[in-house]
Amino acid sequence: MGVASLGFENGPSILFRIDPNNVQWQFQVETAEIQTLGGRVVQVVGTTLGDLMIEGNFGQDHSLPDEEGLSWRLANAFTAKIRDMMDYQSSNNNSTGTPTKDPAIFSYPPKDWKFLVYISSISDPDGGGSVQYRVGKFSHGYILDLFIVENLSPSTVGVGSSHGIMAAKASDAVDAYLNRISDGIGWKESEYNGPQTIIKTVV
């Protein structure tokens, strides 16, 4: 039985029957580049948090009667519920189509995660539309794309703390970016230069 949930306060919500297989988010590294006589100086000035990507499977629910617990039926029901929630968040009195409802809450207690989000999309890991059918496909899956509005996770709200997972993930993204730069410029230590020095400034 899953414990992850997604829903709106005083609005539609859903409890995941099986907890997600994978939950991840991306950070975009923000930089400032300066051309100098000695070459290009790249300064990392911060990171921007990207969408929350949730991936999972439906499996089969043998507790349901007849064919109701088949994976493709569970996938259809889940997708329909998510679509209803997307319609709910987009219902407004203007013509822009932008959400006017308060964000939904994605909660995953085992990881102590809690995010305010808007639902961007739902798709099948096999590509194409929401649910892809094929012979021999016994377990359907989903990819849920959520736009993060605010992070309310008790273990991550202290982004300045070295123990916060968000701070750690942001630092990892910056380090990976700097490593790519180092590899790309082809710098090699020799008798004519000293050890490589990378200055990381995040504000």
C-alpha positions as CSV (number, residue, x, y, z in Angstrom):
1,M,0.0,0.0,0.0
2,G,1.4,3.4,-1.0
3,V,1.7,6.4,1.2
4,A,2.6,9.1,-1.4
5,S,-0.3,11.5,-2.2
6,L,-1.1,14.4,-4.5
7,G,-4.0,16.7,-4.1
8,F,-5.6,20.0,-3.5
9,E,-6.8,21.3,-0.1
10,N,-10.6,21.1,-0.3
11,G,-10.3,19.7,-3.8
12,P,-9.5,16.5,-5.7
13,S,-6.7,14.3,-4.5
14,I,-5.3,10.9,-5.0
15,L,-3.4,8.4,-2.9
16,F,-0.8,6.4,-4.9
17,R,-1.6,2.6,-4.7
18,I,2.1,1.9,-5.2
19,D,4.7,4.4,-4.1
20,P,6.9,5.9,-7.0
21,N,9.9,4.1,-8.2
22,N,11.8,7.3,-8.9
23,V,11.5,10.9,-7.8
24,Q,13.9,13.5,-9.0
25,W,14.3,17.1,-9.8
26,Q,16.8,19.1,-11.9
27,F,18.8,22.2,-11.1
28,Q,19.8,24.7,-13.8
29,V,23.1,26.3,-13.1
30,E,23.1,30.0,-13.5
31,T,26.4,31.6,-14.6
32,A,28.0,34.9,-15.5
33,E,30.7,34.8,-18.3
34,I,33.4,37.4,-18.7
35,Q,35.8,37.5,-21.6
36,T,39.3,38.6,-20.5
37,L,42.7,38.9,-22.2
38,G,43.7,35.7,-20.4
39,G,40.6,33.8,-21.6
40,R,37.0,33.3,-20.4
41,V,36.0,33.5,-16.8
42,V,32.9,31.6,-15.8
43,Q,31.3,32.4,-12.4
44,V,28.6,30.2,-11.0
45,V,26.1,32.6,-9.3
46,G,23.3,30.2,-8.3
47,T,20.9,27.5,-9.3
48,T,17.3,27.4,-10.4
49,L,15.1,24.5,-9.3
50,G,13.4,22.6,-12.1
51,D,10.3,20.4,-12.3
52,L,9.7,17.4,-10.0
53,M,9.6,14.2,-12.1
54,I,7.8,11.2,-10.5
55,E,8.0,7.8,-12.2
56,G,6.2,4.7,-11.1
57,N,4.2,1.6,-12.1
58,F,0.6,0.5,-11.4
59,G,1.1,-3.3,-11.2
60,Q,-2.1,-5.3,-10.9
61,D,-4.6,-5.2,-8.0
62,H,-5.8,-8.7,-7.3
63,S,-8.0,-7.5,-4.5
64,L,-10.5,-6.0,-7.1
65,P,-13.1,-8.2,-8.7
66,D,-13.1,-9.5,-12.2
67,E,-10.9,-7.4,-14.5
68,E,-11.0,-4.1,-12.6
69,G,-7.5,-4.7,-11.1
70,L,-5.8,-5.1,-14.5
71,S,-2.8,-2.8,-14.9
72,W,-4.2,-0.9,-17.9
73,R,-7.5,-0.3,-16.1
74,L,-5.6,1.1,-13.1
75,A,-3.6,3.3,-15.6
76,N,-6.7,4.6,-17.2
77,A,-8.3,5.4,-13.8
78,F,-5.1,7.2,-12.5
79,T,-4.7,9.2,-15.7
80,A,-8.4,10.2,-15.7
81,K,-8.0,11.4,-12.0
82,I,-4.8,13.4,-12.9
83,R,-6.6,15.0,-15.8
84,D,-9.5,16.0,-13.6
85,M,-7.0,17.6,-11.2
86,M,-5.3,19.4,-14.1
87,D,-8.7,20.8,-15.1
88,Y,-9.4,21.8,-11.5
89,Q,-6.2,23.7,-11.2
90,S,-6.7,25.5,-14.5
91,S,-10.4,26.5,-13.9
92,N,-10.5,30.3,-13.8
93,N,-12.5,33.2,-15.0
94,N,-9.9,34.6,-17.4
95,S,-8.8,33.6,-20.8
96,T,-5.1,33.0,-20.1
97,G,-5.4,29.4,-19.0
98,T,-3.0,30.0,-16.1
99,P,-3.8,28.2,-12.8
100,T,-5.7,30.3,-10.3
101,K,-6.3,27.7,-7.7
102,D,-3.9,27.2,-4.8
103,P,-1.1,24.7,-5.7
104,A,-1.6,21.0,-5.0
105,I,0.5,19.2,-2.3
106,F,2.7,16.3,-3.2
107,S,3.6,14.4,-0.1
108,Y,5.9,11.4,0.4
109,P,6.4,10.7,4.1
110,P,9.1,8.0,3.8
111,K,11.4,10.7,2.4
112,D,9.9,13.5,4.5
113,W,9.1,15.4,1.3
114,K,6.3,17.9,0.9
115,F,6.0,20.2,-2.1
116,L,3.5,22.7,-3.3
117,V,3.1,22.0,-7.0
118,Y,1.1,22.5,-10.2
119,I,0.6,19.4,-12.4
120,S,2.3,20.0,-15.8
121,S,1.7,16.7,-17.5
122,I,1.3,12.9,-17.2
123,S,2.8,10.5,-19.8
124,D,3.7,6.9,-20.4
125,P,7.4,5.9,-20.0
126,D,7.0,4.1,-23.3
127,G,6.4,7.5,-25.0
128,G,3.4,9.0,-26.8
129,G,0.2,9.6,-25.0
130,S,-0.9,9.0,-21.4
131,V,-1.4,5.2,-21.6
132,Q,0.3,3.1,-24.3
133,Y,-1.2,-0.4,-25.0
134,R,0.6,-3.3,-26.5
135,V,0.4,-7.1,-26.5
136,G,2.3,-8.6,-23.6
137,K,2.5,-5.4,-21.6
138,F,1.3,-6.5,-18.1
139,S,2.5,-3.6,-16.0
140,H,1.8,0.0,-17.1
141,G,3.7,2.9,-15.8
142,Y,3.6,6.7,-15.6
143,I,5.7,9.8,-15.6
144,L,4.2,12.7,-13.7
145,D,5.7,16.2,-14.3
146,L,5.1,18.6,-11.4
147,F,6.1,22.3,-11.4
148,I,7.4,23.1,-7.9
149,V,6.0,26.3,-6.4
150,E,7.4,25.9,-2.9
151,N,9.3,23.3,-0.8
152,L,7.7,22.6,2.5
153,S,9.7,19.5,3.4
154,P,10.8,19.5,7.0
155,S,14.1,17.9,6.1
156,T,14.9,20.3,3.2
157,V,13.5,23.7,4.1
158,G,16.8,24.7,5.7
159,V,18.5,25.1,2.3
160,G,21.5,26.7,3.9
161,S,22.1,23.6,6.0
162,S,24.6,21.1,4.7
163,H,22.2,18.4,5.8
164,G,19.4,19.6,3.5
165,I,18.9,17.4,0.5
166,M,18.0,20.3,-1.7
167,A,21.2,22.1,-0.8
168,A,23.2,18.9,-1.5
169,K,21.5,18.4,-4.8
170,A,22.2,22.0,-5.9
171,S,25.8,21.7,-4.8
172,D,26.1,18.4,-6.8
173,A,24.7,20.2,-9.9
174,V,27.2,23.0,-9.6
175,D,30.1,20.6,-9.1
176,A,29.1,18.6,-12.1
177,Y,28.9,21.8,-14.2
178,L,32.4,22.8,-13.1
179,N,33.8,19.4,-13.8
180,R,32.3,19.6,-17.4
181,I,34.0,22.9,-17.9
182,S,37.3,21.6,-16.6
183,D,37.1,18.6,-18.9
184,G,36.1,20.7,-21.9
185,I,38.9,23.2,-21.8
186,G,41.5,20.4,-21.9
187,W,43.5,21.7,-18.9
188,K,46.4,19.4,-17.9
189,E,48.8,19.9,-15.1
190,S,52.4,20.2,-16.2
191,E,55.7,21.5,-15.0
192,Y,54.7,24.9,-16.4
193,N,51.5,25.4,-14.4
194,G,50.3,24.8,-10.9
195,P,47.5,22.6,-9.6
196,Q,44.1,23.4,-11.1
197,T,42.0,25.8,-9.0
198,I,38.3,26.2,-9.3
199,I,36.5,28.9,-7.4
200,K,32.8,28.3,-6.8
201,T,30.7,31.2,-5.7
202,V,27.0,30.5,-5.0
203,V,24.8,33.4,-3.8
